[in-house]
């Protein structure tokens, strides 16, 4: 429930700055569903060729639960914000609780490993977005982040020599980002000639 409240608050803050005549888009990352994650994004125009996007993530995998927030500033190359090719910087924060089931014989423990993973990251992104006349929005993007992880073990005393190795998209260092978002957007253009 706390995570749902955080998601709603993040989106409310993001959209409180939207002007009525500005272009905007509300999207869901369709690829994140495959890893049991809800990833909702809100993007709004800041100038005729630029936009700001905020996103919230809820992780619901059996062993990975938590939330994340991310932001991107996009520069559109086709002369119109929210339409065409873009690139820009991105930032991300994630907080996860992880239950790591281990083979007790392999590391000498008798119970499950519980830990918290906090990540901060920054990087770049590029992609292509289209908002159709009826308002349907589609956005394909890719890029990479450099992330710093802070791992705290809730019961490290039981196995002090264990070191957790996260799966690919949670590793410290450079990690890929890819997405295909779908949703709804406005077709009005603030500042158009």
NULUM-76394 format. One record per residue (C-alpha): residue number from 1; residue in three letters; x, y negated, z negated. Coordinates in nm, 4 decimals. Last residue first. Layout:
+-----+--------+----------+----------+----------+
: num : residu :        u :        v :        w :
+-----+--------+----------+----------+----------+
: NUM :    ALA :        X :        Y :        Z :
...
+-----+--------+----------+----------+----------+
//
This chain:
+-----+--------+----------+----------+----------+
: num : residu :        u :        v :        w :
+-----+--------+----------+----------+----------+
: 193 :    UNK :   0.4479 :  -2.8228 :   3.5362 :
: 192 :    UNK :   0.4164 :  -2.5875 :   3.2384 :
: 191 :    UNK :   0.4840 :  -2.7274 :   2.8906 :
: 190 :    UNK :   0.2824 :  -2.4691 :   2.7023 :
: 189 :    UNK :   0.1790 :  -2.1867 :   2.9323 :
: 188 :    UNK :  -0.1600 :  -2.0181 :   2.8927 :
: 187 :    UNK :  -0.1726 :  -1.6458 :   2.9739 :
: 186 :    UNK :  -0.2164 :  -1.5274 :   2.6177 :
: 185 :    UNK :  -0.0879 :  -1.1897 :   2.5087 :
: 184 :    UNK :  -0.2175 :  -0.8431 :   2.4215 :
: 183 :    UNK :  -0.0336 :  -0.5213 :   2.3509 :
: 182 :    UNK :   0.2264 :  -0.2793 :   2.4738 :
: 181 :    UNK :   0.5840 :  -0.2386 :   2.3624 :
: 180 :    UNK :   0.8451 :  -0.0157 :   2.5212 :
: 179 :    UNK :   1.1553 :   0.0007 :   2.3086 :
: 178 :    UNK :   1.5257 :   0.0586 :   2.2887 :
: 177 :    UNK :   1.7819 :  -0.0286 :   2.0266 :
: 176 :    UNK :   2.1240 :   0.1354 :   2.0012 :
: 175 :    UNK :   2.3438 :   0.1451 :   1.6908 :
: 174 :    UNK :   2.6818 :  -0.0137 :   1.6213 :
: 173 :    UNK :   2.8085 :   0.0171 :   1.2665 :
: 172 :    UNK :   2.6335 :   0.1913 :   0.9799 :
: 171 :    UNK :   2.4134 :   0.4786 :   1.0854 :
: 170 :    UNK :   2.0330 :   0.4630 :   1.0614 :
: 169 :    UNK :   1.9434 :   0.5210 :   1.4306 :
: 168 :    UNK :   2.1889 :   0.8096 :   1.4551 :
: 167 :    UNK :   2.0941 :   1.0115 :   1.1440 :
: 166 :    UNK :   2.2510 :   0.9064 :   0.8150 :
: 165 :    UNK :   2.5555 :   1.0815 :   0.6604 :
: 164 :    UNK :   2.5152 :   1.0957 :   0.2809 :
: 163 :    UNK :   2.8306 :   1.1593 :   0.0777 :
: 162 :    UNK :   2.8140 :   1.4215 :  -0.2007 :
: 161 :    UNK :   3.1017 :   1.4281 :  -0.4485 :
: 160 :    UNK :   2.9025 :   1.3032 :  -0.7498 :
: 159 :    UNK :   2.6392 :   1.5810 :  -0.7395 :
: 158 :    UNK :   2.4040 :   1.5676 :  -1.0402 :
: 157 :    UNK :   2.5273 :   1.2232 :  -1.1429 :
: 156 :    UNK :   2.4104 :   1.0820 :  -0.8069 :
: 155 :    UNK :   2.0453 :   1.0905 :  -0.9163 :
: 154 :    UNK :   1.8910 :   0.7774 :  -0.7647 :
: 153 :    UNK :   2.1718 :   0.7381 :  -0.5135 :
: 152 :    UNK :   2.2279 :   0.3895 :  -0.3774 :
: 151 :    UNK :   2.3283 :   0.3326 :  -0.0155 :
: 150 :    UNK :   2.4095 :  -0.0117 :   0.1233 :
: 149 :    UNK :   2.4376 :  -0.0133 :   0.5010 :
: 148 :    UNK :   2.5769 :  -0.2790 :   0.7349 :
: 147 :    UNK :   2.4409 :  -0.2818 :   1.0872 :
: 146 :    UNK :   2.5745 :  -0.3897 :   1.4264 :
: 145 :    UNK :   2.2816 :  -0.3974 :   1.6614 :
: 144 :    UNK :   2.2363 :  -0.2876 :   2.0223 :
: 143 :    UNK :   2.0226 :  -0.3624 :   2.3231 :
: 142 :    UNK :   1.7194 :  -0.2404 :   2.5115 :
: 141 :    UNK :   1.3839 :  -0.3838 :   2.6114 :
: 140 :    UNK :   1.0618 :  -0.2993 :   2.7960 :
: 139 :    UNK :   0.7636 :  -0.5299 :   2.7364 :
: 138 :    UNK :   0.4023 :  -0.4832 :   2.8447 :
: 137 :    UNK :   0.1202 :  -0.7294 :   2.7809 :
: 136 :    UNK :  -0.2482 :  -0.7006 :   2.8804 :
: 135 :    UNK :  -0.4044 :  -1.0484 :   2.8795 :
: 134 :    UNK :  -0.6419 :  -1.0194 :   3.1754 :
: 133 :    UNK :  -0.4024 :  -1.2238 :   3.3884 :
: 132 :    UNK :  -0.1115 :  -0.9870 :   3.3136 :
: 131 :    UNK :   0.1609 :  -1.0560 :   3.0607 :
: 130 :    UNK :   0.4928 :  -0.9140 :   3.1775 :
: 129 :    UNK :   0.8119 :  -0.8610 :   2.9797 :
: 128 :    UNK :   1.1600 :  -0.7565 :   3.0894 :
: 127 :    UNK :   1.4567 :  -0.6765 :   2.8711 :
: 126 :    UNK :   1.7640 :  -0.7846 :   2.6838 :
: 125 :    UNK :   1.8721 :  -0.7581 :   2.3203 :
: 124 :    UNK :   2.1626 :  -0.8640 :   2.1079 :
: 123 :    UNK :   2.2955 :  -0.7919 :   1.7642 :
: 122 :    UNK :   2.2487 :  -0.8382 :   1.3934 :
: 121 :    UNK :   2.1978 :  -0.5901 :   1.1135 :
: 120 :    UNK :   2.1195 :  -0.5561 :   0.7451 :
: 119 :    UNK :   2.0388 :  -0.2144 :   0.6062 :
: 118 :    UNK :   1.9222 :  -0.0866 :   0.2653 :
: 117 :    UNK :   1.9182 :   0.2889 :   0.2049 :
: 116 :    UNK :   1.7764 :   0.4293 :  -0.1174 :
: 115 :    UNK :   1.8544 :   0.7819 :  -0.2308 :
: 114 :    UNK :   1.7012 :   1.1112 :  -0.3428 :
: 113 :    UNK :   1.8843 :   1.4425 :  -0.3023 :
: 112 :    UNK :   1.6668 :   1.7494 :  -0.3567 :
: 111 :    UNK :   1.7401 :   1.9980 :  -0.6333 :
: 110 :    UNK :   1.9762 :   2.2784 :  -0.7329 :
: 109 :    UNK :   2.3076 :   2.1385 :  -0.6243 :
: 108 :    UNK :   2.6330 :   2.3039 :  -0.5162 :
: 107 :    UNK :   2.6832 :   2.1451 :  -0.1759 :
: 106 :    UNK :   2.6281 :   2.4387 :   0.0605 :
: 105 :    UNK :   2.4549 :   2.6702 :  -0.1898 :
: 104 :    UNK :   2.1818 :   2.4115 :  -0.2539 :
: 103 :    UNK :   2.0986 :   2.3812 :   0.1198 :
: 102 :    UNK :   1.9900 :   2.0222 :   0.1280 :
: 101 :    UNK :   1.6653 :   1.8341 :   0.1489 :
: 100 :    UNK :   1.7327 :   1.4620 :   0.1763 :
:  99 :    UNK :   1.4529 :   1.2471 :   0.0394 :
:  98 :    UNK :   1.5168 :   0.8969 :   0.1650 :
:  97 :    UNK :   1.3723 :   0.5694 :   0.0443 :
:  96 :    UNK :   1.4172 :   0.3050 :   0.3093 :
:  95 :    UNK :   1.4689 :  -0.0715 :   0.3216 :
:  94 :    UNK :   1.5389 :  -0.2277 :   0.6606 :
:  93 :    UNK :   1.6495 :  -0.5772 :   0.7653 :
:  92 :    UNK :   1.7023 :  -0.6848 :   1.1273 :
:  91 :    UNK :   1.8454 :  -0.9648 :   1.3394 :
:  90 :    UNK :   1.8333 :  -1.0292 :   1.7149 :
:  89 :    UNK :   2.0129 :  -1.2523 :   1.9643 :
:  88 :    UNK :   1.8901 :  -1.3173 :   2.3187 :
:  87 :    UNK :   1.8082 :  -1.1905 :   2.6636 :
:  86 :    UNK :   1.5129 :  -1.2269 :   2.9001 :
:  85 :    UNK :   1.3731 :  -1.1099 :   3.2341 :
:  84 :    UNK :   1.0169 :  -1.2009 :   3.3278 :
:  83 :    UNK :   0.7298 :  -1.3667 :   3.1424 :
:  82 :    UNK :   0.7028 :  -1.4631 :   2.7774 :
:  81 :    UNK :   0.8486 :  -1.8098 :   2.8396 :
:  80 :    UNK :   0.8577 :  -1.9316 :   3.2012 :
:  79 :    UNK :   1.1605 :  -2.0289 :   3.4121 :
:  78 :    UNK :   1.2558 :  -1.6777 :   3.5303 :
:  77 :    UNK :   1.5574 :  -1.6498 :   3.2989 :
:  76 :    UNK :   1.3715 :  -1.6232 :   2.9675 :
:  75 :    UNK :   1.5776 :  -1.6916 :   2.6535 :
:  74 :    UNK :   1.4525 :  -1.4899 :   2.3573 :
:  73 :    UNK :   1.5073 :  -1.5379 :   1.9848 :
:  72 :    UNK :   1.4569 :  -1.2102 :   1.8048 :
:  71 :    UNK :   1.3395 :  -1.1132 :   1.4581 :
:  70 :    UNK :   1.3174 :  -0.7977 :   1.2528 :
:  69 :    UNK :   1.1493 :  -0.6679 :   0.9406 :
:  68 :    UNK :   1.1716 :  -0.3190 :   0.7952 :
:  67 :    UNK :   0.9723 :  -0.0841 :   0.5775 :
:  66 :    UNK :   0.9969 :   0.2353 :   0.3788 :
:  65 :    UNK :   0.9715 :   0.6126 :   0.3972 :
:  64 :    UNK :   1.2202 :   0.8577 :   0.5463 :
:  63 :    UNK :   1.1957 :   1.2283 :   0.4512 :
:  62 :    UNK :   0.8446 :   1.3036 :   0.5720 :
:  61 :    UNK :   0.8592 :   1.0293 :   0.8331 :
:  60 :    UNK :   0.6432 :   0.7282 :   0.7539 :
:  59 :    UNK :   0.8449 :   0.4200 :   0.8351 :
:  58 :    UNK :   0.6590 :   0.0897 :   0.8489 :
:  57 :    UNK :   0.8137 :  -0.1762 :   1.0734 :
:  56 :    UNK :   0.7420 :  -0.5455 :   1.0954 :
:  55 :    UNK :   0.8323 :  -0.7747 :   1.3827 :
:  54 :    UNK :   0.8968 :  -1.1402 :   1.4502 :
:  53 :    UNK :   0.9536 :  -1.2895 :   1.7956 :
:  52 :    UNK :   1.0621 :  -1.6405 :   1.8925 :
:  51 :    UNK :   1.0280 :  -1.7697 :   2.2476 :
:  50 :    UNK :   1.2154 :  -1.9653 :   2.5126 :
:  49 :    UNK :   1.1621 :  -2.0950 :   2.8691 :
:  48 :    UNK :   0.8865 :  -2.3612 :   2.8329 :
:  47 :    UNK :   0.9719 :  -2.4103 :   2.4631 :
:  46 :    UNK :   0.8938 :  -2.2297 :   2.1361 :
:  45 :    UNK :   0.6586 :  -1.9629 :   2.2771 :
:  44 :    UNK :   0.5267 :  -1.7009 :   2.0438 :
:  43 :    UNK :   0.6011 :  -1.3340 :   1.9815 :
:  42 :    UNK :   0.4364 :  -1.1045 :   1.7294 :
:  41 :    UNK :   0.5617 :  -0.7500 :   1.6864 :
:  40 :    UNK :   0.4192 :  -0.4347 :   1.5263 :
:  39 :    UNK :   0.6334 :  -0.1229 :   1.4716 :
:  38 :    UNK :   0.4525 :   0.1699 :   1.3074 :
:  37 :    UNK :   0.7009 :   0.4526 :   1.2634 :
:  36 :    UNK :   0.6351 :   0.8270 :   1.2824 :
:  35 :    UNK :   0.9510 :   0.8931 :   1.4903 :
:  34 :    UNK :   0.7548 :   0.9474 :   1.8132 :
:  33 :    UNK :   0.5339 :   0.6470 :   1.7277 :
:  32 :    UNK :   0.8410 :   0.4270 :   1.7647 :
:  31 :    UNK :   0.8206 :   0.4636 :   2.1443 :
:  30 :    UNK :   0.4879 :   0.2764 :   2.1734 :
:  29 :    UNK :   0.6245 :  -0.0385 :   2.0094 :
:  28 :    UNK :   0.3111 :  -0.2379 :   1.9261 :
:  27 :    UNK :   0.2504 :  -0.5878 :   2.0625 :
:  26 :    UNK :   0.0950 :  -0.9244 :   1.9812 :
:  25 :    UNK :   0.1811 :  -1.1869 :   2.2424 :
:  24 :    UNK :   0.1834 :  -1.5651 :   2.2452 :
:  23 :    UNK :   0.1728 :  -1.8526 :   2.4901 :
:  22 :    UNK :   0.1230 :  -2.1896 :   2.3321 :
:  21 :    UNK :  -0.2001 :  -2.3904 :   2.3622 :
:  20 :    UNK :  -0.3283 :  -2.3041 :   2.0126 :
:  19 :    UNK :   0.0069 :  -2.3597 :   1.8444 :
:  18 :    UNK :   0.1609 :  -2.0595 :   1.6726 :
:  17 :    UNK :   0.3352 :  -2.1404 :   1.3432 :
:  16 :    UNK :   0.0922 :  -1.9445 :   1.1247 :
:  15 :    UNK :   0.1556 :  -1.6479 :   1.3544 :
:  14 :    UNK :   0.4880 :  -1.5458 :   1.2042 :
:  13 :    UNK :   0.3743 :  -1.6075 :   0.8475 :
:  12 :    UNK :   0.0641 :  -1.3937 :   0.8992 :
:  11 :    UNK :   0.2707 :  -1.1205 :   1.0663 :
:  10 :    UNK :   0.5078 :  -1.1000 :   0.7714 :
:   9 :    UNK :   0.2216 :  -1.1070 :   0.5216 :
:   8 :    UNK :   0.0371 :  -0.8220 :   0.6982 :
:   7 :    UNK :   0.3471 :  -0.6014 :   0.7085 :
:   6 :    UNK :   0.4363 :  -0.6739 :   0.3445 :
:   5 :    UNK :   0.0804 :  -0.5874 :   0.2371 :
:   4 :    UNK :   0.0997 :  -0.2599 :   0.4315 :
:   3 :    UNK :   0.4322 :  -0.1791 :   0.2651 :
:   2 :    UNK :   0.2873 :  -0.2386 :  -0.0806 :
:   1 :    UNK :   0.0000 :   0.0000 :   0.0000 :
+-----+--------+----------+----------+----------+
//
